[in-house]
């Protein structure tokens, strides 16, 4: 994991689950982390633990659906470290429901966080990456970005969009500015967000080790693999699912 060492990584959704696992793994391999999320107490605790373990991390609270707040996170990274090597757009929500339930507020929030949040992150870091003629943007999509099942129509739409954005970014920037783009699509992951979205009868089954839900650490290792590849190699798409997940 030598190619991770000393890279400046901006990570959204760092307050738990997949984001926290990514932060801890990259810190162990020497990355300089800029952590962001909405819960200041969790960010502060995570950054403190990373530093006590010999890593390096700063944090800024932000809601990814605010263009201004995400721009301020990018500015903080540049002010602290002078560059941004990696952006990981990990923040996301999934309040699933049937369309005929007409939970329009939930639809709008998913669009704001899952789509606009990714775009705002890209907009915030792209000028610096283009100037330094290097960078890596990793977008955490979902297996539901490849398919649709009942209750996931809007969530799946947002994650299909993330895949399209990632591919568009790859086509625009890989040759022009050597910016790599990676889409990561996990299946069921044992996090508060994912398990909480399941019907009650499944919530006790989808645990790490069951074969029905990935550990957040599995997703973190996929992220680390993509970052660690040499700069002349781009891992554009990773799909991973629990061994026993059929869909």
C-alpha positions in Angstrom: 0.0 0.0 0.0 2.9 2.3 -0.6 1.0 4.4 -3.1 -1.4 5.5 -0.4 1.3 7.0 1.9 1.2 10.8 2.3 -1.7 11.2 -0.1 -4.2 13.9 0.9 -7.7 12.3 1.0 -10.9 14.2 1.4 -13.6 11.8 2.7 -17.3 12.6 3.0 -19.7 10.6 5.2 -16.8 9.8 7.6 -18.9 9.7 10.8 -19.7 5.9 10.7 -20.1 2.7 8.8 -18.2 2.6 5.5 -16.7 6.1 5.9 -15.2 5.3 9.3 -13.8 2.0 8.0 -12.2 3.8 5.0 -10.7 6.5 7.3 -9.1 4.0 9.7 -7.6 1.8 6.9 -6.2 4.7 4.9 -4.8 6.3 8.0 -3.0 3.1 8.9 -1.3 3.2 5.4 -0.1 6.8 5.9 -2.8 8.9 4.2 -3.4 12.5 5.3 -7.1 12.6 5.9 -9.6 15.5 5.7 -12.8 14.0 7.3 -16.2 15.5 6.8 -19.8 14.7 7.9 -22.6 16.3 9.8 -21.8 14.9 13.3 -19.0 17.0 14.9 -18.7 14.8 17.9 -18.0 11.6 15.8 -15.6 13.4 13.5 -13.7 14.8 16.4 -13.5 11.4 18.1 -12.4 9.6 14.9 -9.7 12.2 14.1 -8.5 12.0 17.7 -8.2 8.2 17.6 -6.4 8.3 14.2 -3.9 10.9 15.6 -3.3 8.9 18.8 -2.5 5.8 16.7 0.1 7.8 14.8 -2.0 8.9 11.8 -2.8 12.3 10.5 -6.4 13.7 10.2 -8.3 17.0 10.4 -12.0 17.4 10.2 -14.7 19.9 9.1 -18.4 19.5 9.6 -20.4 19.8 6.4 -23.6 18.7 4.7 -22.8 17.4 1.2 -26.0 18.9 -0.1 -24.6 22.4 0.6 -22.3 23.5 -2.2 -20.8 26.2 0.0 -20.0 23.8 2.9 -18.3 21.3 0.6 -16.3 24.1 -1.0 -15.1 25.1 2.4 -13.9 21.6 3.2 -11.9 21.5 0.0 -10.4 24.9 0.9 -9.5 23.6 4.4 -7.7 20.7 2.8 -5.7 23.0 0.4 -4.9 25.4 3.2 -3.6 22.6 5.5 -1.8 20.4 2.9 -1.5 22.5 -0.3 -3.1 19.8 -2.5 -5.9 17.2 -2.8 -4.9 13.8 -4.1 -8.1 11.9 -3.6 -11.8 12.7 -3.1 -14.0 9.9 -1.8 -17.7 10.7 -2.2 -19.0 8.3 0.3 -21.9 10.2 1.9 -25.3 8.8 1.0 -28.8 8.0 2.3 -31.4 5.4 1.4 -34.9 6.0 2.9 -36.5 3.4 0.7 -40.3 3.3 0.0 -42.8 2.4 -2.7 -43.5 5.1 -5.2 -47.2 5.1 -4.4 -46.4 6.1 -0.8 -45.4 9.4 -2.3 -42.6 10.2 0.2 -41.5 13.2 -1.9 -39.5 14.8 0.9 -37.4 11.6 1.1 -37.0 11.6 -2.7 -35.7 15.1 -2.7 -33.3 14.5 0.1 -31.9 11.5 -1.7 -31.4 13.5 -4.8 -29.7 16.3 -2.8 -27.3 14.0 -0.9 -26.7 11.1 -3.3 -26.5 13.1 -6.6 -25.9 16.8 -5.9 -23.5 15.9 -3.0 -21.3 13.9 -5.4 -21.4 16.7 -8.0 -20.6 19.4 -5.4 -17.7 17.3 -4.2 -16.3 17.0 -7.7 -16.8 20.7 -8.4 -14.9 21.5 -5.2 -11.8 19.5 -5.9 -11.6 19.5 -9.7 -9.8 22.9 -10.1 -7.0 21.9 -7.8 -6.6 18.4 -9.3 -6.6 19.9 -12.8 -3.9 22.4 -11.8 -1.7 19.7 -10.3 -2.4 17.4 -13.3 -3.2 14.5 -11.0 -6.0 13.3 -8.7 -8.4 10.5 -8.0 -12.2 10.8 -7.5 -13.9 7.7 -6.0 -17.7 7.6 -5.9 -19.4 5.1 -3.7 -22.5 3.9 -5.6 -24.4 0.7 -4.8 -25.4 -2.6 -6.4 -28.8 -0.9 -6.7 -27.1 1.4 -9.2 -27.0 -1.6 -11.5 -30.6 -2.8 -10.9 -33.9 -1.9 -9.4 -36.1 -3.9 -6.9 -39.4 -2.9 -5.3 -38.9 0.1 -2.9 -35.6 1.1 -4.3 -36.8 3.0 -7.4 -35.6 6.5 -6.3 -32.5 5.2 -4.5 -31.5 3.1 -7.5 -32.1 6.2 -9.7 -29.6 8.2 -7.6 -27.0 5.4 -7.7 -27.4 4.9 -11.5 -26.7 8.6 -11.7 -23.5 8.2 -9.6 -22.3 5.6 -12.1 -23.1 7.9 -15.1 -21.3 10.8 -13.4 -18.2 8.7 -12.7 -18.0 7.5 -16.3 -18.5 11.0 -17.7 -15.7 12.2 -15.4 -13.4 9.4 -16.6 -14.0 10.3 -20.2 -13.5 14.0 -19.7 -10.5 14.0 -17.3 -8.4 10.9 -17.7 -6.5 12.0 -20.7 -6.8 15.8 -20.2 -5.6 16.0 -16.6 -4.7 12.5 -15.5 -7.5 12.4 -13.0 -8.6 8.9 -12.3 -12.3 8.0 -11.6 -13.6 5.0 -9.8 -17.1 3.8 -9.1 -17.5 1.3 -6.3 -20.8 -0.6 -6.0 -21.3 -2.6 -2.8 -24.2 -4.9 -2.2 -25.7 -5.1 1.3 -23.3 -3.7 3.9 -23.8 -4.0 7.7 -24.2 -0.4 8.5 -26.8 1.6 10.4 -28.0 3.1 7.2 -28.3 -0.1 5.1 -29.7 -2.4 7.8 -32.1 0.3 9.0 -33.6 0.4 5.5 -34.4 -3.3 5.5 -37.7 -4.9 6.5 -37.7 -5.8 10.2 -37.6 -9.5 9.5 -34.2 -9.2 7.8 -32.5 -6.8 10.2 -31.2 -9.5 12.5 -30.0 -11.6 9.7 -27.9 -9.2 7.7 -24.8 -9.1 10.0 -21.1 -9.3 9.2 -20.1 -13.0 8.8 -23.5 -14.1 7.8 -22.8 -14.1 4.1 -25.7 -11.8 3.7 -24.0 -8.5 4.5 -20.5 -7.2 3.9 -18.4 -5.7 6.6 -17.6 -2.0 6.0 -14.0 -3.1 6.1 -14.5 -5.0 2.8 -15.6 -1.8 1.1 -12.7 0.0 2.7 -10.3 -2.5 1.2 -11.8 -2.1 -2.2 -11.2 1.7 -1.9 -7.6 1.2 -0.8 -7.0 -1.2 -3.7 -8.1 1.4 -6.2 -6.0 4.2 -4.6 -3.0 2.0 -4.3 -2.7 1.1 -8.0 0.1 3.0 -9.8 -0.9 6.4 -11.2 -0.8 5.0 -14.7 -3.5 2.4 -13.9 -7.1 3.3 -13.3 -9.5 1.0 -11.5 -12.8 2.3 -12.9 -15.4 0.0 -11.6 -15.6 -2.4 -8.6 -18.7 -4.4 -7.7 -18.8 -6.4 -4.6 -21.6 -8.3 -2.8 -22.0 -10.7 0.1 -21.3 -14.2 -1.0 -25.0 -15.3 -0.3 -26.6 -12.2 -1.9 -28.5 -13.4 -4.9 -29.7 -10.1 -6.5 
